[in-house]
Amino acid sequence: MKRKVLALVACVALLLAAVGVVWAVWQANSTIHTSLQIGVKPAANITVGSTNDDEVVANPNWDAGDTGLDPSGPGPLASRFTGDSGTCTTTIGPGASEASLNIIGAYGGFFCYGLWKIGNPAGGATWTMTAVTLNGSASLANCPTMTSADLNADTQPDVEACVSQLDDAGTVANLLPVGFGSGVTHNARLSLHVLDTATGGATRVFDVVFVGAAQN
């Protein structure tokens, strides 16, 4: 009986070691860049960007736990892993209607979201956000419904994503459809989950386009 227990312990140790090796390779070699463009005429503006894993608490109603540990689930106040392997940051620009979400050190099970204030300039014609597309084809749905995407053409989904509004008080609402009258601003959030089927060793780039239609 003692030999069987020792053998089982040895097998578990080997499995944990193998998992650790795969995890480390994914962390070391994977960088995901997400570009975001607002496909709206007349133009919209993106004025503020934030994430829940940039180690900056932009709003305690969004990311109170963003002090170093990785998010372990979706939502504005998700629980956290006990480690800090990945980072998720956003930058605004280069154009007034552009931003980027940069994910470094991702691994299967990693969550992050990017949140941007998207606004219609004062005096701008009223328009409605009607869709959010991923890589020009897949249409993202309102959270919590996730849409998956293969980012490296290996027929395996690498990430899944959904969109929502997250207001300054931390209330989550549907993003689609939402209207933008003159001077109106909404907080648009892209929630991203790296799947366990994702493999490391490559840079992945995909486009998320917020699509708007002018109202007559």
Secondary structure, DSSP 8 states (H G I E B T S, - for coil): -HHHHHHHHHHHHHHHHHHHHHHHHHHHH-EEEEEEEEE-SS--EEEEEEESBSS--S-HHHHTT-SSS-B-SSSTT--B-S----EEEEEE-SSTTEEEEEEES--TT-EEEEEEEEE--TT---EEEEEEEETTTEE--BTT--EEE-SSSSSS--EEEEEEEE-TT--EE--SSEEE-TT-EEEEEEEEEE-TT---SSEEEEEEEEEEEE--
